[in-house]
Amino acid sequence: MPFRSAYDCLWCGRPEEARDPADLGGWSQLCSDCLGKAGENGFLRARLKAALAERSAGIHAVASSVANGGAAPIAVADAQVPAGATPSAPNGGSGPIAPRDAADRANLIAYDEARAAEYDDWYLRRGRYERGPVHDAAWSAELDTVGRWLDELPITGEIVELAAGTGWWSPLLASKGELSCYDAAGAALDRARERLLAHGLRAHLHVRDAWAEPDRQVDALFTGFWLSHVPREELGGFLELVRRWLKPGGTFAFIDSLDDPYSRAEDHDQATGDRATRRLADGRTFEIVKVHRDAGAMRGALARAGFVAAKVSTTGRFFVHGSATA
């Protein structure tokens, strides 16, 4: 994000003004109180790390301009950024990440937080997602198909659901074994908790980035509509992380979107260049990573990541789904 001297905090909405161009608040667009909570919250932590990288890059650009005789639009001397500092992956993810990647992840978390209250409208074809009786009937039939497919998978034992969102699939998974639901957006997990309680089911719910390194090995791992938010060049790395989560012989299962114009809201444009602009009901917009992959692309990616016995199919128009063995 660019530096802003006046902004509304992305987390709590409080209006703020940056003290000077080195103020992290102006780069992160978080108030001082929310910055102080970054150690407790995945989104705030990711936004802080992205802001550090963005401030460092901005200072470097100014320093280069001054060295070449240009004018300095911001004060460089006050910035307390170590030379050569590189942000690490959010929430304990492995290795350094590029500033743009850090910003992309932070933007996606902000989008998920803001969208939590209306996310189920997408599943249920309500409001802006209602696309007429023919398309909506096809959607509902294909959603039932992937639900039955997931229900029939022989998943048992300890199960992890990464990027669980509002928990649409969580009750089904919780009925199969001991489920841990992880998501970087706490507001989405609150919805997942309500859904599980309504079904009389229990799970472990924790705010955790999907890229965080595993803390144990489990019997199965599931992602629903997450892989399309993984940048094209990072899919292999994410699938390798999934393998580290799984015991030998463990199962990875996923459901994701195909590129059908009637899958998205009527006021959403088609993704271009692996990125999409998404608009919420209140008018706010977010730019997010969106990469649609067909069955063939997913089979190849799973094989390259070392999975075996991959079975990947589509429902026709809207969904791609598959499973593979670690």
Stockholm file with secondary structure:
# STOCKHOLM 1.0

chainA/1-326         MPFRSAYDCLWCGRPEEARDPADLGGWSQLCSDCLGKAGENGFLRARLKAALAERSAGIHAVASSVANGGAAPIAVADAQVPAGATPSAPNGGSGPIAPRDAADRANLIAYDEARAAEYDDWYLRRGRYERGPVHDAAWSAELDTVGRWLDELPITGEIVELAAGTGWWSPLLASKGELSCYDAAGAALDRARERLLAHGLRAHLHVRDAWAEPDRQVDALFTGFWLSHVPREELGGFLELVRRWLKPGGTFAFIDSLDDPYSRAEDHDQATGDRATRRLADGRTFEIVKVHRDAGAMRGALARAGFVAAKVSTTGRFFVHGSATA
#=GR chainA/1-326 SS CCCCSEEECTTTCCEEECSSTTCHHHHHTCCHHHHTTTTTCHHHHHHHHHHHHHHHHHHHHHHHHHHTTCCCSSCCTTCCCCTTCCCBCGGGBSSBCCHHHHHHHHHHHHHHHHHGGGHHHHHHTCGGGCCCHHHHHHHHHHHHHHHHHHHHSCCCSEEEEETCTTCSSHHHHHTTSEEEEEESCHHHHHHHHHHHHHTTCCCEEEECCTTBCCSSCEEEEEEESCGGGSCGGGHHHHHHHHHHHEEEEEEEEEEEECCCTTTSCTTCCCCBTTEEEEECTTSCEEEEECCCCCHHHHHHHHHHTTCEEEEEEECSSSEEEEEEEC
#=GC SS_cons         CCCCSEEECTTTCCEEECSSTTCHHHHHTCCHHHHTTTTTCHHHHHHHHHHHHHHHHHHHHHHHHHHTTCCCSSCCTTCCCCTTCCCBCGGGBSSBCCHHHHHHHHHHHHHHHHHGGGHHHHHHTCGGGCCCHHHHHHHHHHHHHHHHHHHHSCCCSEEEEETCTTCSSHHHHHTTSEEEEEESCHHHHHHHHHHHHHTTCCCEEEECCTTBCCSSCEEEEEEESCGGGSCGGGHHHHHHHHHHHEEEEEEEEEEEECCCTTTSCTTCCCCBTTEEEEECTTSCEEEEECCCCCHHHHHHHHHHTTCEEEEEEECSSSEEEEEEEC
//
